[in-house]
Amino acid sequence: MSLLTVENLSKHYEGRRSLVERLTGVPQTVVRAVNGIDLTVEKGEILGLIGESGCGKSTLGRAILRLHEPTTGKVTFDGTDVTALDAAGLKAMRRRMQIIFQDPYASLNPRRTVAQIVGLPLKLHGLAQTDDEARAIVARICERVGLKANQLDRYPHQFSGGQRQRIGIARALVSNPEFIVCDEPVSALDVSIQAQIIALLLELKREMGLTYLFISHDISVIGYLADRVAVMYLGEIVEMGPVEAILANPRHPYTQSLMSAVPEVDHAGRRARVRLAGDLPSPLNPPAGCKFHTRCPLAVEACRSRAPVTETVGPGHSAACHRLAENLSLLEGTPA
Amino acid sequence: MTQTLLDVRGLRTVFETRAGRVCAVDGVDVTVQRGECLGVVGESGSGKSVTFSSVMGLVKSPGRVDEGTISFDGRDLRALSPAEMRAVRGRDIAMTMQDALTALNPALTVGEQIAEVLEAHDETLPPRGAARRAAIRAKSVEMLGLVGIPSAENRLRQYPHEFSGGMRQRIMIAIALACRPKLLIADEPTTALDVTIQAQVLELISDIRARLGMSVVLITHDLGVVAEHCDRVMVMYAGQVVEEGPTAQVIGDPQHPYTQGLLASIPRPGLRGQPIRPIEGQVPDLIGLAPQCRFYSRCTRRTDACLAPVEMRAAGPNRRARCILIEEDRA
């Protein structure tokens, strides 16, 4: 059984209307940030979630943890329906499901010391009997993530971005969780520091038997560390599958163009280029039919009117596109 | 006319802070040839932006250019008066900033912001009256068209907040290019953008460079961007250039341990299953630096000889690196 199952999960935000607008019948605007997502995460794997800004990947990560209350849908973690839990049940569940945030500057309380920040989950969940015991646990986990013992009583502003991210990791791991949502944990960091944090996250996963949902906009990072990949566009998953299959044989035109757009040190000048025209459409007013049709080089009439259904295209590999049967590829030299 | 457009020698830019003197740029040499695209790579704090702000004369107090010569198209920029420098900026050298939303004026329409540059620098315009206004308008429409903004006539009347991130970056490029400068300095033009939009903007810069025959300096932290778009690359670390040369050679066969470490630490699908080897430690504090090699504390190949100052050495034809491991006789 999968560790985490997400069924038809949606998160919609309603726009504000003034009284006049409501009385005069101005229609309610709705942003469908996450729209009918189905996915599973197996124990011990890394599921990479990739997409551009505004595609809903962070909202999905937070809706799974109920940091944002989902509008509809069901999240099951280790057999428990997370979406049905009451406050006490959810709190207990949060010990087992944690999150590492993108911005190591905004996600740490500037008025608390490292020991207080990392020790808070222990206090909330009653995981340490005495202050001394809590301090010892905090010191152990901080040392493990690469902080020094004499740094425990310092404040976040005394640390660099990479070290702050280590504090965020220590806070997520101190309650000994099983599942972590890594929400762009390395995007704000310099290249050499990014590599340190990725190496650390992979070591910790091995040692503690963790499962990650790893959110990123960087296909190089996802391609390096994920076991399976889900590609999101405007609130929906357009393609999902084992990382090898997605890298070698991406089937959705959006995945293909995403991959060809990444400048790579290895492939300079050798890669076929697909250049998408235009910007991501506004999620307030998404295109009808397939949401990608406004930017898709392969769009035909059917794409403008009907939303494609998700089809299986290989072992554990699925995609949602009207033209899958034609085996088209935007990437030259790649067998479709 | 020589082939060298920009020639910077021994540039030193310092900032006087309460904690002490920060030497953000220390002994940097840069040359940019006509028509070439130079990539400048480095992590935050490496001095890449400050180097080119110094070239533009945009370093503000408490910072100042302390030493060095900046020669552009045969003129010594450091000897120019503020008024003369103002004439060079925008007309001969233009710079686009990383964050287009804060760099553009939110209270002026896009059309007014392009017109400002033309008013200040374009000497080919009619002197006054309706003819001048019409000429400015025509040129503004032409510039927006050049950077690929559709229905330019209408969009001139819009404000920056009405555009998406990629479009704003295009507008900044349009403003920078309005007077057809000889050199465009693009400071992290795509860092804030999504990959598909990043690809569009980089392609646009390459395309315009070829069409207008200008030189481009592309400041970035992304070696992938450099690999795809730049002829030559200069790698900076802690205020100094540590390696420079033709892009393919530097990326294919890096000489400096920092460049090697940087390349080895980029996660990519090709390295799946292998551990990445990060560069341990952090960039040194720029206050009170010892005269030793600045990469010393993080270098896996350091020796006691590295505790003396290290100069740039020839590391092959057209290549230089700042490391004692390079045998001088390779040149």
Interface residues (C-beta under 8 A of the other chain):
Chain A: E52 S53 S160 G162 D190 V191 S192 I193 Q194 A195 Q196 I198 A199 L202 H217 I219 S220 V221 G223 Y224 L225 V243 L247 S257 L258 S260 A261 V262 P263 E264 V265 D266 A268 G269 R273 R275 L276 A277 D279 L280
Chain B: E43 S44 S164 G166 M167 D194 V195 T196 I197 Q198 A199 Q200 L202 E203 H221 D222 L223 G224 V225 A227 E228 H229 T247 A248 I251 G261 L262 L263 S265 I266 P267 R268 P269 G270 L271 R272 P275 I276 R277 P278 I279 E280 Q282
